[in-house]
Amino acid sequence: MLALLRALHAAAPEWSHGYDLMRSTGILSGTLYPLLMRMSDQGLVEAEWRAPEQPGRPARHAYRLTAAGLALARAAAEARDMPDSKALPA
């Protein structure tokens, strides 16, 4: 989930397609889409159908972080950037 949060945060506020998220995170579709659905149910991600960019192509889902998702992504980034408490001098 953290890799997905980072990828969506990096793209914010733009929409991302699942295929682009798979490429940028390395997460396979069998994991990615259930994770996106769960994050959507939790109010962290919003999804919408996007019209095809080329005639004859199917419509695709696009995803982006909600305000709650952005806040979680920022908090996760801050926590990751904080030094480990064991590494702090006594």
DSSP file with accessible surface (Angstrom, degrees, kcal/mol):
  #  RESIDUE AA STRUCTURE BP1 BP2  ACC     N-H-->O    O-->H-N    N-H-->O    O-->H-N    TCO  KAPPA ALPHA  PHI   PSI    X-CA   Y-CA   Z-CA
    1    1 A M     >        0   0   90      0, 0.0     4,-2.8     0, 0.0     5,-0.2   0.000 360.0 360.0 360.0 -35.6    0.0    0.0    0.0
    2    2 A L  H  >  +     0   0  100      2,-0.2     4,-2.6     1,-0.2     5,-0.2   0.903 360.0  50.5 -64.1 -40.0    2.9    2.4    0.7
    3    3 A A  H  > S+     0   0   33      2,-0.2     4,-2.3     1,-0.2    -1,-0.2   0.908 112.4  47.7 -63.0 -39.3    4.3    2.0   -2.8
    4    4 A L  H  > S+     0   0    0      2,-0.2     4,-2.7     1,-0.2     5,-0.3   0.917 110.4  51.3 -68.2 -42.5    0.9    2.8   -4.2
    5    5 A L  H  X S+     0   0    4     -4,-2.8     4,-2.6     1,-0.2    -2,-0.2   0.925 110.7  49.4 -58.4 -44.6    0.4    5.8   -1.9
    6    6 A R  H  X S+     0   0  115     -4,-2.6     4,-2.5     2,-0.2    -2,-0.2   0.921 111.9  47.9 -62.1 -43.2    3.8    7.1   -3.0
    7    7 A A  H  X S+     0   0   18     -4,-2.3     4,-1.4     2,-0.2    -2,-0.2   0.924 114.9  44.4 -65.6 -43.9    2.9    6.7   -6.7
    8    8 A L  H  X S+     0   0    3     -4,-2.7     4,-1.0     1,-0.2    57,-0.3   0.887 113.5  51.4 -68.3 -36.4   -0.5    8.4   -6.4
    9    9 A H  H  < S+     0   0   68     -4,-2.6     3,-0.5    -5,-0.3    -2,-0.2   0.908 107.3  52.8 -66.2 -40.8    1.0   11.1   -4.2
   10   10 A A  H  < S+     0   0   88     -4,-2.5    -1,-0.2     1,-0.2    -2,-0.2   0.835 113.9  43.4 -63.5 -31.0    3.7   11.8   -6.8
   11   11 A A  H >< S+     0   0   31     -4,-1.4     3,-2.1    -5,-0.2    -1,-0.2   0.607  95.2 160.9 -88.3 -14.9    1.1   12.1   -9.5
   12   12 A A  T 3<  +     0   0   35     -4,-1.0     3,-0.1    -3,-0.5    -3,-0.0  -0.198  59.0  17.1 -57.6 142.3   -1.3   14.3   -7.4
   13   13 A P  T 3  S+     0   0   93      0, 0.0    -1,-0.3     0, 0.0    -2,-0.1  -0.944 112.1  85.2 -91.2  11.7   -3.5   16.0   -8.2
   14   14 A E  S <  S-     0   0  132     -3,-2.1     2,-0.2     1,-0.1    -3,-0.1  -0.282  80.9-108.6 -70.9 160.0   -3.6   14.3  -11.6
   15   15 A W        -     0   0   43     49,-0.1     2,-0.4    -3,-0.1    49,-0.2  -0.614  30.4-155.0 -85.5 147.1   -5.5   11.1  -12.3
   16   16 A S  E     -A   63   0A  14     47,-2.7    47,-3.0    -2,-0.2     2,-0.2  -0.968   9.0-133.8-124.5 141.7   -3.5    7.8  -12.9
   17   17 A H  E  >  -A   62   0A  19     -2,-0.4     4,-2.1    45,-0.2     3,-0.2  -0.614  26.3-115.3 -88.7 153.4   -4.6    4.7  -14.8
   18   18 A G  H  > S+     0   0    3     43,-0.6     4,-2.6     1,-0.2     5,-0.2   0.880 114.9  55.3 -55.4 -41.7   -4.1    1.3  -13.3
   19   19 A Y  H  > S+     0   0  125      1,-0.2     4,-2.3     2,-0.2    -1,-0.2   0.923 107.8  48.9 -61.5 -41.4   -1.6    0.3  -16.0
   20   20 A D  H  > S+     0   0   56      1,-0.2     4,-2.3    -3,-0.2    -1,-0.2   0.896 111.0  50.6 -64.5 -37.8    0.6    3.3  -15.2
   21   21 A L  H  X S+     0   0    3     -4,-2.1     4,-2.0     2,-0.2     6,-0.4   0.888 108.4  52.3 -67.9 -37.6    0.4    2.5  -11.5
   22   22 A M  H  X S+     0   0   44     -4,-2.6     4,-2.4     1,-0.2     5,-0.2   0.926 111.9  46.6 -62.1 -44.1    1.5   -1.1  -12.2
   23   23 A R  H  < S+     0   0  160     -4,-2.3    -2,-0.2     1,-0.2    -1,-0.2   0.909 115.6  44.1 -64.6 -43.6    4.5    0.1  -14.2
   24   24 A S  H  < S+     0   0   82     -4,-2.3    -1,-0.2    -5,-0.2    -2,-0.2   0.793 125.8  30.3 -76.7 -25.6    5.6    2.7  -11.6
   25   25 A T  H  < S-     0   0   31     -4,-2.0    -2,-0.2    -5,-0.2    -3,-0.2   0.676  92.7-130.6-104.7 -23.2    5.1    0.5   -8.5
   26   26 A G     <  +     0   0   60     -4,-2.4     2,-0.4    -5,-0.3    -4,-0.1   0.536  58.1 144.4  79.9   6.3    5.8   -3.0   -9.8
   27   27 A I        -     0   0   30     -6,-0.4    -1,-0.3    -5,-0.2    -2,-0.2  -0.659  49.8-124.3 -80.8 130.8    2.6   -4.2   -8.2
   28   28 A L    >>  -     0   0  135     -2,-0.4     4,-3.1    -3,-0.1     3,-1.9  -0.378  20.8-111.3 -75.0 155.5    0.8   -6.9  -10.2
   29   29 A S  H 3> S+     0   0   62      1,-0.3     4,-1.9     2,-0.2    -1,-0.1   0.827 114.7  62.4 -58.3 -35.5   -2.8   -6.4  -11.3
   30   30 A G  H 34 S+     0   0   59      1,-0.2    -1,-0.3     2,-0.2    -3,-0.0   0.703 117.8  29.8 -65.5 -18.8   -4.1   -9.1   -9.0
   31   31 A T  H <> S+     0   0   88     -3,-1.9     4,-1.9     3,-0.1    -2,-0.2   0.758 117.4  56.9-102.1 -41.0   -2.8   -7.1   -6.0
   32   32 A L  H  X S+     0   0    0     -4,-3.1     4,-2.8     1,-0.2     5,-0.2   0.934 105.8  46.2 -61.6 -52.5   -3.2   -3.6   -7.4
   33   33 A Y  H  X S+     0   0   80     -4,-1.9     4,-2.6     1,-0.2     5,-0.2   0.914 113.0  47.7 -67.2 -41.8   -6.8   -3.5   -8.2
   34   34 A P  H  > S+     0   0   52      0, 0.0     4,-2.5     0, 0.0    -1,-0.2   0.913 113.5  50.6 -62.0 -35.7   -8.1   -5.1   -5.0
   35   35 A L  H  X S+     0   0   15     -4,-1.9     4,-2.9     2,-0.2    -2,-0.2   0.928 110.1  48.7 -66.2 -43.3   -5.9   -2.7   -3.1
   36   36 A L  H  X S+     0   0    1     -4,-2.8     4,-2.2     2,-0.2    -1,-0.2   0.908 111.9  49.8 -62.1 -40.2   -7.3    0.3   -5.1
   37   37 A M  H  X S+     0   0  116     -4,-2.6     4,-2.6     2,-0.2    -2,-0.2   0.923 112.1  47.5 -64.8 -42.6  -10.8   -1.0   -4.4
   38   38 A R  H  X S+     0   0  134     -4,-2.5     4,-1.7     2,-0.2    -2,-0.2   0.929 112.5  48.9 -64.5 -43.1  -10.1   -1.3   -0.6
   39   39 A M  H  <>S+     0   0    1     -4,-2.9     5,-2.8     1,-0.2     6,-1.0   0.871 110.9  51.4 -65.2 -33.7   -8.5    2.2   -0.5
   40   40 A S  H ><5S+     0   0   48     -4,-2.2     3,-1.6     4,-0.2    -2,-0.2   0.927 107.9  51.2 -66.7 -43.8  -11.5    3.5   -2.4
   41   41 A D  H 3<5S+     0   0  144     -4,-2.6    -1,-0.2     1,-0.3    -2,-0.2   0.822 109.1  52.3 -61.5 -29.9  -13.9    1.9    0.2
   42   42 A Q  T 3<5S-     0   0  113     -4,-1.7    -1,-0.3    -5,-0.2    -2,-0.2   0.454 118.2-113.2 -86.1  -1.9  -11.8    3.5    3.0
   43   43 A G  T < 5S+     0   0   35     -3,-1.6    26,-0.4     2,-0.2    25,-0.4   0.659  88.9 111.1  80.8  17.1  -12.1    7.0    1.3
   44   44 A L  S   <S+     0   0   19     -5,-2.8    22,-2.1     1,-0.2     2,-0.4   0.724  77.2  33.7 -93.1 -25.3   -8.4    7.3    0.5
   45   45 A V  E     -B   65   0A   3     -6,-1.0     2,-0.4    20,-0.3    -2,-0.2  -0.976  65.7-152.8-131.9 141.7   -8.7    7.0   -3.3
   46   46 A E  E     -B   64   0A  71     18,-3.0    18,-1.9    -2,-0.4     2,-0.3  -0.898  14.1-163.4-111.5 148.6  -11.4    8.1   -5.7
   47   47 A A  E     +B   63   0A  41     -2,-0.4     2,-0.3    16,-0.2    16,-0.2  -0.957  10.4 173.2-130.1 148.4  -12.0    6.4   -9.0
   48   48 A E  E     -B   62   0A  74     14,-1.9    14,-2.5    -2,-0.3     2,-0.4  -0.989  35.6-107.2-150.3 153.9  -13.8    7.4  -12.2
   49   49 A W  E     -B   61   0A 165     -2,-0.3     2,-0.4    12,-0.2    12,-0.2  -0.676  34.8-155.6 -78.7 134.4  -14.4    6.1  -15.7
   50   50 A R  E     -B   60   0A  87     10,-3.4    10,-1.9    -2,-0.4     3,-0.1  -0.928  19.1-113.9-113.4 137.8  -12.4    8.1  -18.3
   51   51 A A        -     0   0   83     -2,-0.4     8,-0.1     8,-0.2     9,-0.0  -0.302  46.8 -89.1 -62.6 150.5  -13.4    8.3  -21.9
   52   52 A P        -     0   0   57      0, 0.0    -1,-0.1     0, 0.0     7,-0.1  -0.311  24.3-143.3 -63.9 145.2  -11.0    6.7  -24.3
   53   53 A E  S    S+     0   0  165      5,-0.2    -2,-0.1     1,-0.1     6,-0.1   0.733  88.9  40.3 -79.6 -23.7   -8.2    8.9  -25.6
   54   54 A Q  S >  S-     0   0  121      4,-0.1     3,-1.8     0, 0.0    -1,-0.1  -0.973  98.3-100.7-125.0 141.6   -8.4    7.2  -29.0
   55   55 A P  T 3  S+     0   0  131      0, 0.0    -2,-0.1     0, 0.0     0, 0.0  -0.259 107.3  26.3 -58.4 142.1  -11.5    6.1  -30.9
   56   56 A G  T 3  S+     0   0   87      1,-0.3     0, 0.0    -4,-0.1     0, 0.0   0.333  94.8 115.3  87.7  -8.3  -12.3    2.4  -30.6
   57   57 A R    <   -     0   0  142     -3,-1.8    -1,-0.3     1,-0.1     3,-0.1  -0.657  69.6-108.7 -91.1 151.9  -10.5    2.0  -27.3
   58   58 A P        -     0   0   92      0, 0.0    -5,-0.2     0, 0.0    -4,-0.1  -0.374  35.0 -98.8 -75.8 157.9  -12.4    1.1  -24.2
   59   59 A A        -     0   0   46     -7,-0.1     2,-0.3    -8,-0.1    -8,-0.2  -0.377  43.9-152.6 -66.5 153.4  -13.1    3.5  -21.3
   60   60 A R  E     - B   0  50A  91    -10,-1.9   -10,-3.4    -3,-0.1     2,-0.2  -0.953  14.6-112.0-132.6 151.8  -10.7    3.1  -18.4
   61   61 A H  E     - B   0  49A  64     -2,-0.3   -43,-0.6   -12,-0.2     2,-0.3  -0.585  30.0-162.9 -75.9 144.1  -10.7    3.7  -14.7
   62   62 A A  E     -AB  17  48A   0    -14,-2.5   -14,-1.9    -2,-0.2     2,-0.3  -0.948   4.9-158.5-126.5 149.8   -8.5    6.5  -13.4
   63   63 A Y  E     +AB  16  47A  20    -47,-3.0   -47,-2.7    -2,-0.3     2,-0.3  -0.946  15.6 165.1-131.3 148.4   -7.5    6.9   -9.8
   64   64 A R  E     - B   0  46A  78    -18,-1.9   -18,-3.0    -2,-0.3     2,-0.2  -0.980  40.1 -92.8-155.5 160.1   -6.3    9.7   -7.5
   65   65 A L  E     - B   0  45A  10     -2,-0.3   -20,-0.3   -57,-0.3     2,-0.1  -0.457  32.8-138.6 -73.9 143.0   -5.9   10.4   -3.8
   66   66 A T     >  -     0   0   32    -22,-2.1     4,-2.8    -2,-0.2     5,-0.2  -0.301  40.0 -90.3 -81.9 179.2   -8.7   12.1   -1.9
   67   67 A A  H  > S+     0   0   84      1,-0.2     4,-2.3     2,-0.2     5,-0.2   0.919 132.6  49.5 -59.5 -40.4   -7.9   14.7    0.8
   68   68 A A  H  > S+     0   0   54    -25,-0.4     4,-2.2     1,-0.2    -1,-0.2   0.898 110.8  50.0 -65.7 -38.7   -7.7   11.9    3.4
   69   69 A G  H  > S+     0   0    0    -26,-0.4     4,-2.7     2,-0.2    -2,-0.2   0.900 109.5  50.7 -66.3 -40.3   -5.4    9.9    1.1
   70   70 A L  H  X S+     0   0   38     -4,-2.8     4,-2.5     2,-0.2    -2,-0.2   0.917 110.1  50.2 -62.4 -42.2   -3.1   12.9    0.5
   71   71 A A  H  X S+     0   0   54     -4,-2.3     4,-2.5    -5,-0.2    -2,-0.2   0.918 112.1  47.2 -63.1 -42.5   -2.9   13.4    4.3
   72   72 A L  H  X S+     0   0   67     -4,-2.2     4,-2.7     2,-0.2    -2,-0.2   0.918 111.7  50.8 -65.2 -42.3   -2.0    9.7    4.8
   73   73 A A  H  X S+     0   0    7     -4,-2.7     4,-2.2     2,-0.2    -2,-0.2   0.911 111.7  47.7 -62.8 -41.7    0.6    9.8    2.0
   74   74 A R  H  X S+     0   0  128     -4,-2.5     4,-2.5     2,-0.2    -1,-0.2   0.921 112.3  49.2 -64.8 -43.7    2.2   12.9    3.6
   75   75 A A  H  X S+     0   0   51     -4,-2.5     4,-2.5     1,-0.2    -2,-0.2   0.908 111.4  49.5 -63.5 -40.1    2.2   11.3    7.0
   76   76 A A  H  X S+     0   0   26     -4,-2.7     4,-2.2     2,-0.2    -1,-0.2   0.901 111.2  49.5 -65.2 -39.5    3.8    8.1    5.6
   77   77 A A  H  X S+     0   0   24     -4,-2.2     4,-1.9     2,-0.2    -2,-0.2   0.914 111.8  48.2 -66.2 -41.2    6.4   10.1    3.8
   78   78 A E  H  X S+     0   0  129     -4,-2.5     4,-1.0     2,-0.2    -2,-0.2   0.918 111.8  49.4 -65.1 -41.9    7.3   12.1    7.0
   79   79 A A  H  < S+     0   0   66     -4,-2.5     3,-0.4     1,-0.2    -1,-0.2   0.894 110.8  50.4 -64.5 -37.7    7.5    8.9    9.0
   80   80 A R  H  < S+     0   0  131     -4,-2.2    -1,-0.2     1,-0.2    -2,-0.2   0.860 110.8  49.6 -68.5 -34.0    9.8    7.3    6.5
   81   81 A D  H  < S+     0   0  115     -4,-1.9    -1,-0.2    -5,-0.2    -2,-0.2   0.633  89.6  98.4 -82.3 -13.7   12.0   10.4    6.5
   82   82 A M  S  < S-     0   0  132     -4,-1.0     3,-0.1    -3,-0.4     2,-0.0  -0.524  84.1-108.2 -74.2 140.7   12.3   10.5   10.3
   83   83 A P        -     0   0   89      0, 0.0     2,-0.1     0, 0.0    -1,-0.1  -0.361  40.2 -96.5 -66.4 148.4   15.5    8.9   11.7
   84   84 A D    >>  -     0   0   97      1,-0.1     3,-1.7    -4,-0.1     4,-0.6  -0.440  28.4-128.4 -63.2 135.8   15.0    5.7   13.5
   85   85 A S  G >4 S+     0   0   90      1,-0.3     3,-0.7     2,-0.2    -1,-0.1   0.804 109.4  59.8 -61.3 -26.1   14.8    6.3   17.2
   86   86 A K  G 34 S+     0   0  184      1,-0.2    -1,-0.3     4,-0.0     4,-0.1   0.780 101.5  54.5 -70.6 -24.3   17.5    3.7   17.8
   87   87 A A  G <4 S+     0   0   78     -3,-1.7    -1,-0.2     2,-0.1    -2,-0.2   0.602  86.8 101.9 -85.7  -9.9   19.8    5.7   15.6
   88   88 A L  S << S-     0   0   97     -3,-0.7     2,-0.0    -4,-0.6    -3,-0.0  -0.468  82.9-105.5 -74.9 143.3   19.3    8.9   17.8
   89   89 A P              0   0  122      0, 0.0    -1,-0.1     0, 0.0    -2,-0.1  -0.351 360.0 360.0 -66.5 150.0   22.1    9.8   20.2
   90   90 A A              0   0  154     -4,-0.1    -4,-0.0    -3,-0.1    -3,-0.0  -0.300 360.0 360.0 -79.7 360.0   21.3    9.1   23.9
